[in-house]
Amino acid sequence: MHGRPRKALKQEDEAASAAKTEKLRSVQAQFLANHHNHIYSKEALDLSAKLLEVNPECYTAWNYRKLAVQHFLSNSDSDPHSIFDDELKLVENALRKNFKSYGAWHHRKWVLNKGHSSIDNEMRLLNGFQKMDPRNFHAWNYRRFVAELMKRSDEDELKYTEEVIATNFSNYSAWHNRSVLLSNLLKRKAEGYFPKEKVLEEEFEHVHNAIFTDPDDQSGWFYHLWLIQQTVKIDAPLLVSSWPSHGSNITLIGDNDLRGCGLSLLNGTLSNPGTLPIILYFNQAVEGINSSTVAIKSELLKEELIWKPLSMNNSNTAQFWVVYLNLGNFELQPSKTYSVEINIGHSKGIISSNGNHFDDPSQISCKVFVQTASSEPTEGQGGKRTTWKDTNFQKIDHFQESDSILPADQNHHIPTTSNWCTEEIGEEITKVRDLLSEYDCKIGKLTLARLLSALDSLSFQYDGRKSNTEEVLQLYTDLMKLDPTHYLYYKDEHSLISLKRITSTRDSLLPYCHYYKDATETITGYVCLRLRNLSLSRMGSIENLLWVQMLDLSHNELQSVEGLEAMQLLSCLNLSHNKFGSFTALEPVRLLKSLKVLNISYNELGSHSIDTTRYLCSSPVSHAEEFAWDRFELLTDSINATKFWEAFLIFGSLTLTELNITGNAVADENFRSFLVKVLPTLKWLDDEELS
Amino acid sequence: MYLIIVVFSYPSIDPVNFDLIIVGTALSECVIAVAASVVGKTILHLDPNSFYDSHFASLSFHNLTSYLTSPHSLPSAATVVASSNSDDIVVVDLVHQPFYTDAETATYDESVFLSENLRKFNIDLGGPRALFCADKTIDLLMKSGAAQYLEFKGIDESFVYEANAGLVNVLDSRGMIFRDKKLSLEEKNQLIRFFKLVQ
């Protein structure tokens, strides 16, 4: 039992325990012999029953019983009723020994599923066991199974949860069961459970009694969180962002020289474009993105388009989708403007993971402008090394264009939130504030932070409502001190809120944008977003950063870059001085086809003996991703470098020209040699030019 | 040594010397008798009635009527003093407060039901007594072994009578606070914090 210290056994108890163990071992040995030899005599059955009544956790014995039942049923003389009755009696005896025994509950379910047993007694049995242990989630799982078998109504079961909660509201399983039942009732709009708003209001009132009576008891808070999610959730998939944005202008540069180019956050500039990406960013993972559901009209379009999910696990469902317009076969006319029109969702077929359809047809229009080629000659070296020092960046005081970074038309993608959601969340905020004024508790603060964030996402900046960001950040800062056990979670949330604030408006983002100056102090075409020294532990708000081509995330506390794979324009990325502990944590980088410059110096690659992100990463072991085994074996032939397969997985599909891994434990000569082989396009390694 | 004798006549008693002679079998007398016995005194415990004495008796139907109608008289301490020639005796009078000032009995025609069932009922004059779980009386009952002859029942609910509202439940548990419909949410929080404070 949790929190109860073990006590040393007394001498006589120890002797009794040893004798008991010896007897059990003997019974078990006999049982295993019977099992192994497929012996199903009455004596063998009785022996297994004895074993299970002493130790209901013995799964092998339950499996043996299943095999024995099947053996007897195959005998035409058998009476199925009495056979299964014996099994049910055994289960009941085992459950009296340990009513948390999963094997016993599962066996009972197996027997009931055979259809030979009466279910009249099941509720009586369940009520008895649930009285003994009201929170036993095995019993609650079994109850859902039996209720369905009996065709007992969700309404009756809901009433039962109400009774159990009234007896003792510190019952996580009862609250959870209640959420399952309400989900069913709301989904089919059962009588008395429609509209959803009325039901949720009543449930909020119900759970208020629990969280006010005893705020330190978290069982009610979990149910409260579920209610909040039901209130604010949007079932339908939505397009929250795209690149190019609606109304944007794209300038294509014909050569590598970016001198004198027009610059803006919104109006992107692409150098050396062989392809033009179109990125769609949804609020949840969707499938069904193809040339009929997303139709593109443009003079630039010369061939069939293939949309690709930006997914790590080779899935057809993804939150980010990209297509590349191939410009290589097209002779672009200087000084000409080409229009691109993207129609999304006018044909059905975009579906989210939970089966909801995209039902918000929208259109994105943008212009592609071809810049006149520069008269200056192209330099033969093909570019200079990228440096990330402060002297290489110049603050941007203002932008010439009057366009907002988030165009007004972007509102078209924002759902029309009902007033009820906003009001309900507002009322909950008031209630939680009332509670916190009475009693300061951690989970109350966390709930308030969540509610304020939900309110901000429901009511956007455009309606002039004041943002709650400052208060939310303060709440998470307080929680980091109050609850150090969950420090990393609060820090992640703090990072996400910080990034949302930074990227929310043009004015808030401007201080972090800089022109990049190369070694000759010439302003290049790049605008670098410098999010360094912000103590970020997690990346977020990628939907507002799809335009970024140069990103500096150095000197933070990042351990992963989830979501970065959507930034398909990213060419230069600085992750120096962070906390990446393994190459698998860099997996999103693998999908950045435009990436040329990567700095992961002064991280912890190779410092950790255990790779905590490997199980998240698709790998040759998981068969989830195509792995270029032939190439890998060829590269590792002369070097004993099979341990570098993660690095190969990450870098093998990139075409980097610059890579910096200085200051990582893994960065030795062997690894550097390996990297030079894996990246034939590499020109600079660890700030040294390669011959 | 501890003897308790209900005396109907005056047979001779052996031994003839006692450290303590107690007259009456009410709870207070019994407690004194047990306490003295525990420390090794010899006790003679007497009662003129044919049932346990006074306020603490549990009487059968017949005994009840005779108890109520008979004159309430105990041998006075003076009688005891007068009977004794010894100067070694210290006499202490225990004062009993009667629990009624007047009693009137009415006899109805006995029915068959009463005839058949009279022996099944006893009437406890003192009624059940409420004790706190941590009261010192509990310790005394346990130590003296008297608890073996008692039954305990927990109090399920408490009520307060209000003139305009009738009987109102007294909230005494977390579950009751949760279920209550009258308290505001803030009051629920304050009450549970009070419970935690006094625990």
Boltz contact constraints between the chains, C-beta under 6 A:
constraints:
  - contact:
      token1: [A, 166]
      token2: [B, 179]
      max_distance: 6.0
  - contact:
      token1: [A, 168]
      token2: [B, 175]
      max_distance: 6.0
  - contact:
      token1: [A, 169]
      token2: [B, 178]
      max_distance: 6.0
  - contact:
      token1: [A, 208]
      token2: [B, 185]
      max_distance: 6.0
  - contact:
      token1: [A, 209]
      token2: [B, 178]
      max_distance: 6.0
  - contact:
      token1: [A, 212]
      token2: [B, 185]
      max_distance: 6.0
  - contact:
      token1: [A, 212]
      token2: [B, 188]
      max_distance: 6.0
  - contact:
      token1: [A, 212]
      token2: [B, 189]
      max_distance: 6.0
  - contact:
      token1: [A, 213]
      token2: [B, 177]
      max_distance: 6.0
  - contact:
      token1: [A, 213]
      token2: [B, 178]
      max_distance: 6.0
  - contact:
      token1: [A, 213]
      token2: [B, 188]
      max_distance: 6.0
  - contact:
      token1: [A, 213]
      token2: [B, 192]
      max_distance: 6.0
  - contact:
      token1: [A, 214]
      token2: [B, 192]
      max_distance: 6.0
  - contact:
      token1: [A, 438]
      token2: [B, 186]
      max_distance: 6.0
  - contact:
      token1: [A, 438]
      token2: [B, 189]
      max_distance: 6.0
  - contact:
      token1: [A, 439]
      token2: [B, 189]
      max_distance: 6.0
